[in-house]
Every structure is written in C-alpha cells, then in structure tokens.
Amino acid sequence: MSPQLPQELVDQAIDHLWNDRASLSACSLVCNVWLPSARTHLFRDQRLTGAKDCARFEALLESSPEIARYIRKLTISEPMSVAYAQNWINRVPSLVASLQRLTTLELVGLHYISLQNSSPETLSALSRLTTLVFADVYFDSFMDVHTLLSAACNAKDLCFYRVSWMGPSYFSYGSLPVKPHPPLLRLVIDSWASSVMLQEWLLPSAEHLDVSTLMVRWRERDSIDVLNALLKACDTSLHNLYIELPTTMEELQELPSLYHNTNLRSLEIDGLVIPGCVGWTQPLLAHLCTPRLERLSISLLVLNSSSLSTFDWTILDSVLSQPLFLEATLHLNINLAVHSSNDPTAVKEAVAGYLPDVYGRGKLSLSCIG
C-alpha cells in the first residue's frame, strides 16, 4: 500500500498556492484527496462581468453543482451602460439563492433593474450574507434598495458607495416596513442620498448599533441631524471613525457631535480646505470626550500657505492638551496646492508653532506634500 499524507498536510501545502490558479488547477487533477483543497481556492471568489459570464457560470453550476459549496464571494459588474445589457442582473437573487455558503456579495458599476419580480423565498437567501458592497450602483427606485438591504438582515459589513435611484422619491411607495436592523460592525457610507437610506431603513429600528468602524463622507449639508442620529445610535460601540463633511456650511444649522462616542480609539477628519470651510472641525473636537483616543488624523488641502492661520489651531492644541488626550498622537496630512508661495518646509515650521503643546510633547506627526 502506498503511504498517504495526512489531509491536514495536503491542505496546508495547497493553501500556499492560494493565488496561483495554474498550480491549483494542476493540483485538482492529481487525485480526489487533493481536489477539495484546490477547489476551495479556485472557486472561493467569483466575478461576473456581463451576461456571457453569468450564462457560463450558471452552466458550470448546472453541470457541477458540487462547486457551489466552495463559493464564498460573488462580485457582479456590468461595463455596458445601456439598459438591455443589464437585464441579466435580475437573475442575481436566484443565483445567490443557489450558493448556500455565499457570505459576500458585491454589486459594482451597474444598473439594478428591479427586485419586484423576485419571490420571498429567493430574497430570503440574502439573509445568509455577512458582507454587502454597493459601488456605483443605480436602482430603479428606493423601494428596491430598501428591499435588498432588509433582506440582507444578517450583514455585519456594509459598504454604500455612490448609490442612487430614479425619482420619484420613496414617498410614492407609501409607508415602508420597519424591520430589525442587521448586526452591523462596519459601515461605509459615501452617497448623495445617505440620509434617505438611513432614515428609511437603518435608524427606525435601531436605538443602538454595534458598529465599531464607521467611514462616512457626508454630502448633505441640510441633513446633519441624520448624521448625528447615526453617531448617537453607534454610541460607545464606535471605536474607529473616518469622517468627511461638506465643503460649505450655513449659519444656525445643526453641527456634528461626537458627544456619545466615548470609546473612540481613532478619529480621522478628511476633506478640509484652507482657505474654505473648516468650521465643522471645532464642534467635532469640542464634544470629544473619549479617554481611549490613540490617534487623531486631520487631512488638509492648503491652497495658499498664507491662509494657514484661518484654521483654528488654538482649539486643536487646547483640546489635545487636556489630560484625557495626553497619550493621543496627532497626524496632520497637508497637501499644498501648486503655488509659488507654498513652501513645505515653511509650512511645517508654521504648524509646529501653532501647536506648541502637542509639538512639545512629541505627539505631532506631520506630513506635508507640495
């Protein structure tokens, strides 16, 4: 009898070839013992770009249905913008239903026609997903967005990037059902209509969220109240926050607040322009009261170094001088516009002078590109 290697050793050896498709294909042909390990890496991550890819994938599953159990991630994209090229997208829910171990679904660069013809049984298959990514996706209506998000009721990681839908607004559909919110741990929001998504889907059922990482580019100047409601719902669960706010603000409008987020470890404020609107920074820092803060990062675009003084450096230095933040490091990322008066060395020296306490404690990390 020929000696056999333990299955654990076979699995470990093939694991080293995880991104070498040629070698994995060769391993899959060696013997039945090697086949499952090779298939695990060959079929784990599938990407369908267009109707032909989808048809080939469906034919593969029909001829070899056992392959479905190896698929964990499915990415759907459509490079053609014309409507007739996107009809196959409506087969996605039934395709997801056939992949019993699928955990991640990514929809990238496509027009999602409609979910209205999907059966409840098919939509219920979306509840198996733990990661859901929308990137450059256009829906026929907000009802479709709501239906898809509500069906993915066990998602722990949601990315909502540049998502839009056709008018009229969601009000034409009447009162949307309130369903239990998913157990989100990571939430990424970068969309012109983020407030509608949050108000109509997530916040109605969420007095408290377990989101520990939140990345938000907020575009809607007149909906800061919705952003504050999200921050309040995250409460003490929030550990890492990346936030970029509108480049303009109005007088007497609501300001963002981190009052409830007392367990923040990392705060990154991006998108500030000098000269320009930097007024959002003051309320964020003024309400900062987390004893666990380890890293504060602020990214600035400086059009002209002579306008550096328009930023409220005194507030920043005084906040970080509090005993609560003595161990926190300030990372300043300054991008200088092309201008004859913009000297990176001079800017670094000026900023160090504006922040005497942070600089004196050795807690200032300064990057200046220009």
One Martini backbone bead per residue (centre of mass of N, CA, C, O) as a GRO file, in nm:
protein
  370
    1MET     BB    1   0.095   0.037   0.024
    2SER     BB    2   0.067   0.355  -0.020
    3PRO     BB    3   0.146   0.635   0.117
    4GLN     BB    4  -0.029   0.884   0.323
    5LEU     BB    5  -0.114   1.194   0.365
    6PRO     BB    6  -0.232   1.403   0.559
    7GLN     BB    7  -0.484   1.626   0.505
    8GLU     BB    8  -0.353   1.871   0.650
    9LEU     BB    9  -0.097   1.881   0.467
   10VAL     BB   10  -0.238   1.919   0.200
   11ASP     BB   11  -0.383   2.181   0.271
   12GLN     BB   12  -0.130   2.352   0.339
   13ALA     BB   13   0.012   2.327   0.067
   14ILE     BB   14  -0.224   2.450  -0.107
   15ASP     BB   15  -0.250   2.722   0.042
   16HIS     BB   16   0.020   2.842  -0.089
   17LEU     BB   17  -0.157   2.853  -0.382
   18TRP     BB   18  -0.407   3.057  -0.371
   19ASN     BB   19  -0.288   3.258  -0.637
   20ASP     BB   20  -0.233   2.989  -0.827
   21ARG     BB   21  -0.417   2.870  -1.076
   22ALA     BB   22  -0.242   2.667  -1.227
   23SER     BB   23  -0.161   2.495  -0.981
   24LEU     BB   24  -0.448   2.434  -0.881
   25SER     BB   25  -0.541   2.286  -1.135
   26ALA     BB   26  -0.329   2.062  -1.114
   27CYS     BB   27  -0.411   1.958  -0.829
   28SER     BB   28  -0.711   1.875  -0.908
   29LEU     BB   29  -0.583   1.623  -1.098
   30VAL     BB   30  -0.440   1.417  -0.913
   31CYS     BB   31  -0.676   1.377  -0.681
   32ASN     BB   32  -0.938   1.350  -0.460
   33VAL     BB   33  -0.782   1.465  -0.211
   34TRP     BB   34  -0.700   1.747  -0.362
   35LEU     BB   35  -0.962   1.880  -0.471
   36PRO     BB   36  -1.096   2.048  -0.238
   37SER     BB   37  -0.856   2.242  -0.185
   38ALA     BB   38  -0.841   2.361  -0.470
   39ARG     BB   39  -1.140   2.459  -0.490
   40THR     BB   40  -1.141   2.661  -0.259
   41HIS     BB   41  -0.956   2.867  -0.434
   42LEU     BB   42  -1.086   2.867  -0.720
   43PHE     BB   43  -1.408   2.941  -0.603
   44ARG     BB   44  -1.436   3.157  -0.377
   45ASP     BB   45  -1.388   3.391  -0.607
   46GLN     BB   46  -1.640   3.558  -0.798
   47ARG     BB   47  -1.665   3.713  -1.134
   48LEU     BB   48  -1.922   3.903  -1.304
   49THR     BB   49  -1.905   4.035  -1.655
   50GLY     BB   50  -2.186   3.987  -1.767
   51ALA     BB   51  -2.393   3.771  -1.938
   52LYS     BB   52  -2.183   3.556  -2.025
   53ASP     BB   53  -2.071   3.493  -1.749
   54CYS     BB   54  -2.338   3.405  -1.626
   55ALA     BB   55  -2.397   3.168  -1.819
   56ARG     BB   56  -2.139   3.007  -1.756
   57PHE     BB   57  -2.188   2.980  -1.452
   58GLU     BB   58  -2.461   2.832  -1.467
   59ALA     BB   59  -2.351   2.591  -1.629
   60LEU     BB   60  -2.147   2.497  -1.417
   61LEU     BB   61  -2.357   2.442  -1.188
   62GLU     BB   62  -2.520   2.234  -1.353
   63SER     BB   63  -2.277   2.028  -1.407
   64SER     BB   64  -2.138   2.126  -1.100
   65PRO     BB   65  -2.296   2.160  -0.805
   66GLU     BB   66  -2.056   2.121  -0.593
   67ILE     BB   67  -1.919   2.408  -0.632
   68ALA     BB   68  -2.105   2.598  -0.462
   69ARG     BB   69  -1.968   2.534  -0.169
   70TYR     BB   70  -1.699   2.722  -0.239
   71ILE     BB   71  -1.859   2.986  -0.249
   72ARG     BB   72  -1.816   3.321  -0.089
   73LYS     BB   73  -1.772   3.523  -0.342
   74LEU     BB   74  -1.967   3.783  -0.525
   75THR     BB   75  -1.917   3.964  -0.832
   76ILE     BB   76  -2.106   4.233  -0.985
   77SER     BB   77  -2.078   4.346  -1.330
   78GLU     BB   78  -2.139   4.629  -1.579
   79PRO     BB   79  -2.000   4.798  -1.853
   80MET     BB   80  -2.277   4.842  -1.964
   81SER     BB   81  -2.523   5.111  -1.982
   82VAL     BB   82  -2.734   4.974  -2.123
   83ALA     BB   83  -3.029   4.826  -2.051
   84TYR     BB   84  -3.018   4.549  -2.211
   85ALA     BB   85  -2.736   4.467  -2.062
   86GLN     BB   86  -2.895   4.440  -1.756
   87ASN     BB   87  -3.111   4.207  -1.728
   88TRP     BB   88  -2.937   3.982  -1.583
   89ILE     BB   89  -2.938   4.103  -1.292
   90ASN     BB   90  -3.218   3.965  -1.205
   91ARG     BB   91  -3.057   3.682  -1.140
   92VAL     BB   92  -2.912   3.720  -0.868
   93PRO     BB   93  -3.096   3.611  -0.640
   94SER     BB   94  -3.106   3.315  -0.753
   95LEU     BB   95  -2.801   3.277  -0.745
   96VAL     BB   96  -2.765   3.316  -0.442
   97ALA     BB   97  -2.960   3.081  -0.359
   98SER     BB   98  -2.753   2.855  -0.485
   99LEU     BB   99  -2.538   2.971  -0.262
  100GLN     BB  100  -2.508   2.843   0.050
  101ARG     BB  101  -2.196   2.984   0.126
  102LEU     BB  102  -2.251   3.269   0.087
  103THR     BB  103  -2.118   3.601   0.224
  104THR     BB  104  -2.041   3.779  -0.043
  105LEU     BB  105  -2.169   4.086  -0.198
  106GLU     BB  106  -2.096   4.253  -0.514
  107LEU     BB  107  -2.196   4.572  -0.650
  108VAL     BB  108  -2.060   4.695  -0.969
  109GLY     BB  109  -2.139   4.904  -1.203
  110LEU     BB  110  -2.479   4.924  -1.204
  111HIS     BB  111  -2.816   4.846  -1.316
  112TYR     BB  112  -3.083   4.788  -1.112
  113ILE     BB  113  -3.381   4.718  -1.209
  114SER     BB  114  -3.542   4.481  -1.022
  115LEU     BB  115  -3.725   4.311  -0.732
  116GLN     BB  116  -4.038   4.254  -0.781
  117ASN     BB  117  -3.998   3.942  -0.912
  118SER     BB  118  -3.908   3.835  -0.645
  119SER     BB  119  -3.918   3.599  -0.429
  120PRO     BB  120  -3.920   3.547  -0.095
  121GLU     BB  121  -3.730   3.300  -0.106
  122THR     BB  122  -3.503   3.437  -0.263
  123LEU     BB  123  -3.455   3.681  -0.068
  124SER     BB  124  -3.388   3.507   0.190
  125ALA     BB  125  -3.093   3.431   0.094
  126LEU     BB  126  -2.964   3.711   0.188
  127SER     BB  127  -2.934   3.632   0.497
  128ARG     BB  128  -2.639   3.494   0.458
  129LEU     BB  129  -2.513   3.758   0.452
  130THR     BB  130  -2.220   3.960   0.581
  131THR     BB  131  -2.143   4.103   0.299
  132LEU     BB  132  -2.206   4.438   0.153
  133VAL     BB  133  -2.163   4.583  -0.183
  134PHE     BB  134  -2.193   4.923  -0.305
  135ALA     BB  135  -2.080   5.038  -0.639
  136ASP     BB  136  -2.208   5.219  -0.862
  137VAL     BB  137  -2.536   5.213  -0.811
  138TYR     BB  138  -2.849   5.181  -0.997
  139PHE     BB  139  -3.183   5.235  -0.925
  140ASP     BB  140  -3.519   5.254  -0.983
  141SER     BB  141  -3.565   5.242  -0.661
  142PHE     BB  142  -3.586   5.257  -0.319
  143MET     BB  143  -3.738   4.994  -0.277
  144ASP     BB  144  -3.501   4.814  -0.372
  145VAL     BB  145  -3.303   4.895  -0.156
  146HIS     BB  146  -3.476   4.817   0.088
  147THR     BB  147  -3.518   4.519   0.014
  148LEU     BB  148  -3.219   4.435   0.008
  149LEU     BB  149  -3.138   4.526   0.295
  150SER     BB  150  -3.360   4.368   0.450
  151ALA     BB  151  -3.273   4.082   0.352
  152ALA     BB  152  -2.978   4.156   0.476
  153CYS     BB  153  -3.010   4.084   0.813
  154ASN     BB  154  -2.680   3.971   0.864
  155ALA     BB  155  -2.509   4.210   0.826
  156LYS     BB  156  -2.167   4.337   0.917
  157ASP     BB  157  -2.089   4.453   0.620
  158LEU     BB  158  -2.126   4.790   0.481
  159CYS     BB  159  -2.123   4.929   0.143
  160PHE     BB  160  -2.215   5.279   0.044
  161TYR     BB  161  -2.128   5.365  -0.291
  162ARG     BB  162  -2.264   5.554  -0.506
  163VAL     BB  163  -2.587   5.562  -0.462
  164SER     BB  164  -2.884   5.538  -0.672
  165TRP     BB  165  -3.209   5.675  -0.786
  166MET     BB  166  -3.511   5.702  -0.915
  167GLY     BB  167  -3.757   5.889  -0.966
  168PRO     BB  168  -3.945   5.907  -0.740
  169SER     BB  169  -3.969   5.896  -0.434
  170TYR     BB  170  -4.045   5.690  -0.162
  171PHE     BB  171  -4.336   5.810  -0.109
  172SER     BB  172  -4.484   5.649  -0.346
  173TYR     BB  173  -4.480   5.369  -0.155
  174GLY     BB  174  -4.516   5.453   0.115
  175SER     BB  175  -4.496   5.268   0.386
  176LEU     BB  176  -4.224   5.132   0.518
  177PRO     BB  177  -4.095   4.867   0.653
  178VAL     BB  178  -4.003   4.767   0.980
  179LYS     BB  179  -3.691   4.623   1.049
  180PRO     BB  180  -3.453   4.463   1.175
  181HIS     BB  181  -3.142   4.524   1.233
  182PRO     BB  182  -2.837   4.463   1.160
  183PRO     BB  183  -2.512   4.336   1.281
  184LEU     BB  184  -2.330   4.582   1.260
  185LEU     BB  185  -1.962   4.669   1.243
  186ARG     BB  186  -1.943   4.789   0.940
  187LEU     BB  187  -1.960   5.129   0.792
  188VAL     BB  188  -2.010   5.259   0.456
  189ILE     BB  189  -2.054   5.612   0.353
  190ASP     BB  190  -2.104   5.728  -0.005
  191SER     BB  191  -2.369   5.948  -0.061
  192TRP     BB  192  -2.624   6.164  -0.168
  193ALA     BB  193  -2.858   5.958  -0.009
  194SER     BB  194  -2.804   5.871   0.295
  195SER     BB  195  -3.047   5.975   0.465
  196VAL     BB  196  -3.264   5.795   0.342
  197MET     BB  197  -3.145   5.522   0.412
  198LEU     BB  198  -3.134   5.570   0.721
  199GLN     BB  199  -3.432   5.662   0.779
  200GLU     BB  200  -3.579   5.401   0.621
  201TRP     BB  201  -3.391   5.156   0.746
  202LEU     BB  202  -3.201   5.181   1.011
  203LEU     BB  203  -3.310   5.388   1.241
  204PRO     BB  204  -3.606   5.292   1.315
  205SER     BB  205  -3.462   5.006   1.453
  206ALA     BB  206  -3.212   5.188   1.600
  207GLU     BB  207  -3.102   5.264   1.912
  208HIS     BB  208  -2.865   5.046   1.869
  209LEU     BB  209  -2.527   5.007   1.760
  210ASP     BB  210  -2.231   4.786   1.681
  211VAL     BB  211  -2.054   4.990   1.551
  212SER     BB  212  -1.689   5.023   1.521
  213THR     BB  213  -1.683   5.107   1.204
  214LEU     BB  214  -1.681   5.441   1.052
  215MET     BB  215  -1.743   5.554   0.712
  216VAL     BB  216  -1.796   5.909   0.620
  217ARG     BB  217  -1.942   6.085   0.340
  218TRP     BB  218  -2.096   6.391   0.375
  219ARG     BB  219  -2.320   6.573   0.147
  220GLU     BB  220  -2.558   6.676   0.346
  221ARG     BB  221  -2.604   6.976   0.489
  222ASP     BB  222  -2.933   6.940   0.572
  223SER     BB  223  -2.851   6.634   0.737
  224ILE     BB  224  -2.700   6.631   1.022
  225ASP     BB  225  -2.916   6.494   1.202
  226VAL     BB  226  -2.873   6.210   1.083
  227LEU     BB  227  -2.579   6.179   1.157
  228ASN     BB  228  -2.625   6.213   1.464
  229ALA     BB  229  -2.809   5.967   1.492
  230LEU     BB  230  -2.592   5.764   1.413
  231LEU     BB  231  -2.381   5.834   1.630
  232LYS     BB  232  -2.572   5.777   1.868
  233ALA     BB  233  -2.631   5.476   1.799
  234CYS     BB  234  -2.329   5.386   1.829
  235ASP     BB  235  -2.190   5.511   2.056
  236THR     BB  236  -1.968   5.303   2.241
  237SER     BB  237  -1.895   5.113   1.989
  238LEU     BB  238  -1.722   5.331   1.869
  239HIS     BB  239  -1.369   5.329   1.749
  240ASN     BB  240  -1.383   5.406   1.430
  241LEU     BB  241  -1.342   5.728   1.255
  242TYR     BB  242  -1.446   5.846   0.935
  243ILE     BB  243  -1.466   6.200   0.826
  244GLU     BB  244  -1.661   6.380   0.574
  245LEU     BB  245  -1.755   6.705   0.496
  246PRO     BB  246  -1.880   6.964   0.381
  247THR     BB  247  -1.752   7.264   0.215
  248THR     BB  248  -2.020   7.380   0.340
  249MET     BB  249  -2.198   7.629   0.547
  250GLU     BB  250  -2.450   7.731   0.768
  251GLU     BB  251  -2.620   7.924   0.954
  252LEU     BB  252  -2.784   7.772   1.223
  253GLN     BB  253  -2.692   7.490   1.200
  254GLU     BB  254  -2.637   7.181   1.250
  255LEU     BB  255  -2.393   7.003   1.438
  256PRO     BB  256  -2.156   6.791   1.485
  257SER     BB  257  -2.138   6.499   1.719
  258LEU     BB  258  -1.928   6.309   1.983
  259TYR     BB  259  -2.058   6.271   2.270
  260HIS     BB  260  -2.138   5.945   2.258
  261ASN     BB  261  -1.824   5.868   2.169
  262THR     BB  262  -1.631   5.733   2.435
  263ASN     BB  263  -1.455   5.489   2.255
  264LEU     BB  264  -1.255   5.625   2.089
  265ARG     BB  265  -0.944   5.558   1.906
  266SER     BB  266  -1.018   5.673   1.608
  267LEU     BB  267  -0.973   5.993   1.426
  268GLU     BB  268  -1.082   6.104   1.093
  269ILE     BB  269  -1.029   6.413   0.919
  270ASP     BB  270  -1.159   6.509   0.604
  271GLY     BB  271  -1.169   6.762   0.341
  272LEU     BB  272  -1.006   7.009   0.407
  273VAL     BB  273  -1.004   7.369   0.330
  274ILE     BB  274  -0.738   7.614   0.264
  275PRO     BB  275  -0.938   7.819   0.213
  276GLY     BB  276  -1.251   7.762   0.399
  277CYS     BB  277  -1.433   7.498   0.533
  278VAL     BB  278  -1.362   7.444   0.902
  279GLY     BB  279  -1.614   7.450   1.110
  280TRP     BB  280  -1.656   7.141   1.179
  281THR     BB  281  -1.415   7.085   1.377
  282GLN     BB  282  -1.490   7.221   1.643
  283PRO     BB  283  -1.737   7.042   1.735
  284LEU     BB  284  -1.590   6.773   1.729
  285LEU     BB  285  -1.371   6.854   1.945
  286ALA     BB  286  -1.551   6.973   2.175
  287HIS     BB  287  -1.707   6.670   2.208
  288LEU     BB  288  -1.453   6.531   2.294
  289CYS     BB  289  -1.469   6.230   2.538
  290THR     BB  290  -1.217   6.018   2.505
  291PRO     BB  291  -0.988   5.810   2.687
  292ARG     BB  292  -0.898   5.616   2.415
  293LEU     BB  293  -0.739   5.798   2.246
  294GLU     BB  294  -0.470   5.750   1.992
  295ARG     BB  295  -0.587   5.887   1.710
  296LEU     BB  296  -0.543   6.193   1.522
  297SER     BB  297  -0.667   6.281   1.194
  298ILE     BB  298  -0.571   6.548   0.957
  299SER     BB  299  -0.686   6.668   0.640
  300LEU     BB  300  -0.528   6.907   0.414
  301LEU     BB  301  -0.600   7.171   0.185
  302VAL     BB  302  -0.358   7.407   0.066
  303LEU     BB  303  -0.364   7.683  -0.136
  304ASN     BB  304  -0.235   7.893   0.084
  305SER     BB  305  -0.005   7.952   0.330
  306SER     BB  306  -0.123   8.237   0.426
  307SER     BB  307  -0.403   8.073   0.535
  308LEU     BB  308  -0.341   7.898   0.792
  309SER     BB  309  -0.468   8.088   1.026
  310THR     BB  310  -0.781   8.006   0.969
  311PHE     BB  311  -0.720   7.788   1.146
  312ASP     BB  312  -0.802   7.640   1.468
  313TRP     BB  313  -0.528   7.570   1.648
  314THR     BB  314  -0.597   7.634   1.944
  315ILE     BB  315  -0.817   7.425   1.984
  316LEU     BB  316  -0.648   7.177   1.915
  317ASP     BB  317  -0.431   7.218   2.136
  318SER     BB  318  -0.623   7.229   2.384
  319VAL     BB  319  -0.756   6.955   2.355
  320LEU     BB  320  -0.473   6.787   2.353
  321SER     BB  321  -0.396   6.907   2.653
  322GLN     BB  322  -0.563   6.723   2.785
  323PRO     BB  323  -0.539   6.457   2.995
  324LEU     BB  324  -0.715   6.266   2.812
  325PHE     BB  325  -0.486   6.322   2.545
  326LEU     BB  326  -0.173   6.269   2.608
  327GLU     BB  327  -0.149   5.986   2.421
  328ALA     BB  328  -0.220   6.129   2.170
  329THR     BB  329  -0.185   6.133   1.820
  330LEU     BB  330  -0.100   6.374   1.571
  331HIS     BB  331  -0.211   6.368   1.229
  332LEU     BB  332  -0.078   6.561   0.961
  333ASN     BB  333  -0.220   6.615   0.630
  334ILE     BB  334  -0.053   6.811   0.384
  335ASN     BB  335  -0.176   6.969   0.088
  336LEU     BB  336  -0.018   7.147  -0.164
  337ALA     BB  337  -0.065   7.370  -0.376
  338VAL     BB  338   0.017   7.512  -0.669
  339HIS     BB  339   0.254   7.756  -0.548
  340SER     BB  340   0.497   7.988  -0.505
  341SER     BB  341   0.440   8.020  -0.172
  342ASN     BB  342   0.468   7.705  -0.131
  343ASP     BB  343   0.643   7.583   0.158
  344PRO     BB  344   0.690   7.302   0.330
  345THR     BB  345   0.890   7.393   0.549
  346ALA     BB  346   0.732   7.645   0.643
  347VAL     BB  347   0.473   7.496   0.720
  348LYS     BB  348   0.588   7.314   0.939
  349GLU     BB  349   0.687   7.543   1.123
  350ALA     BB  350   0.411   7.681   1.161
  351VAL     BB  351   0.256   7.443   1.287
  352ALA     BB  352   0.440   7.399   1.530
  353GLY     BB  353   0.371   7.687   1.641
  354TYR     BB  354   0.052   7.634   1.669
  355LEU     BB  355   0.151   7.348   1.842
  356PRO     BB  356   0.320   7.352   2.126
  357ASP     BB  357   0.221   7.109   2.298
  358VAL     BB  358   0.223   6.874   2.099
  359TYR     BB  359   0.515   6.918   2.005
  360GLY     BB  360   0.652   6.907   2.292
  361ARG     BB  361   0.543   6.594   2.339
  362GLY     BB  362   0.582   6.428   2.062
  363LYS     BB  363   0.264   6.411   1.909
  364LEU     BB  364   0.369   6.499   1.616
  365SER     BB  365   0.257   6.418   1.282
  366LEU     BB  366   0.409   6.544   0.975
  367SER     BB  367   0.264   6.594   0.648
  368CYS     BB  368   0.413   6.748   0.344
  369ILE     BB  369   0.269   6.812   0.022
  370GLY     BB  370   0.420   7.014  -0.277
   0.00000   0.00000   0.00000
